[in-house]
């Protein structure tokens, strides 16, 4: 199948890795990656999981713990990316300044204004008498060096329907149509796309649909196993958008 030639069967052992991304990313060669598209934990109400499920721990410095993991991942992303490439990173909007400072610290160019995914369709938050329903997520387009987008004039507000809850394998799973647009804007067929926080494994699916190579890492065993099933479905032709 075009786009996965570097991943010999069993395909998941090379393309989707089960482990801590801050360690697994270190195994990738410097300057070998064409695009990073990543959706790390947002650092709010996060419960870390181990191989047997929720570990039940409460971190007094939970936010800082998550930010430290993201910081280490960003450092590795910069190292493994080729010159003049892009990184897309989703984040909790309330942490925008923290993430922007972190990205810049490691050498990326990061604009002041983020991009927005405007979520349409049902299944989202309903809001309350005191607040509007939140129907968007934020992400930065970051650069290592200088790289133009493949298509000019595209809005920084991308409108795509959310995934229906019953179809998700991960609570923060992004639609592949959204990720395909980002991949097609910042890479070429045959390029290598990397995601250190695979979650629902939609980045890899979107990359393959665009005829790119892909590598991803997921720490949670359950999500990793679900990601393997998704890969097998895609390879067999049963995985649908």
ZISULNOR-V150948 format. One record per residue. SS is DSSP state (helix for helix, strand for strand, loop for the rest). Layout:
BEGIN
SS + SS
END
This chain:
BEGIN
loop + loop + loop + loop + loop + loop + loop + loop + loop + loop + loop + helix + helix + helix + helix + strand + strand + strand + loop + loop + helix + helix + helix + helix + helix + helix + helix + loop + loop + loop + loop + loop + strand + strand + strand + strand + strand + strand + loop + loop + loop + loop + loop + loop + loop + loop + loop + loop + strand + strand + loop + loop + strand + strand + loop + loop + loop + loop + loop + loop + loop + helix + helix + helix + helix + helix + helix + helix + helix + helix + helix + helix + helix + helix + helix + helix + helix + helix + helix + helix + strand + strand + strand + strand + strand + strand + strand + strand + strand + strand + strand + loop + helix + helix + helix + helix + helix + helix + helix + helix + helix + helix + helix + helix + helix + loop + loop + loop + strand + strand + loop + loop + loop + loop + strand + strand + strand + strand + strand + strand + loop + loop + loop + loop + loop + loop + loop + strand + loop + loop + strand + loop + loop + loop + loop + strand + strand + strand + strand + strand + strand + strand + strand + strand + loop + loop + loop + loop + loop + loop + loop + loop + loop + loop + loop + loop + strand + strand + strand + strand + strand + loop + loop + loop + helix + helix + helix + loop + loop + loop + loop + loop + loop + loop + loop + helix + helix + helix + helix + helix + helix + helix + helix + helix + helix + helix + loop + loop + loop + loop + loop + strand + strand + strand + strand + loop + loop + loop + loop + loop + loop + helix + helix + helix + helix + helix + helix + helix + helix + loop + loop + loop + strand + strand + strand + strand + strand + strand + loop + loop + helix + helix + helix + helix + helix + helix + helix + helix + helix + helix + helix + helix + helix + helix + helix + loop + loop + loop + loop + loop + loop
END
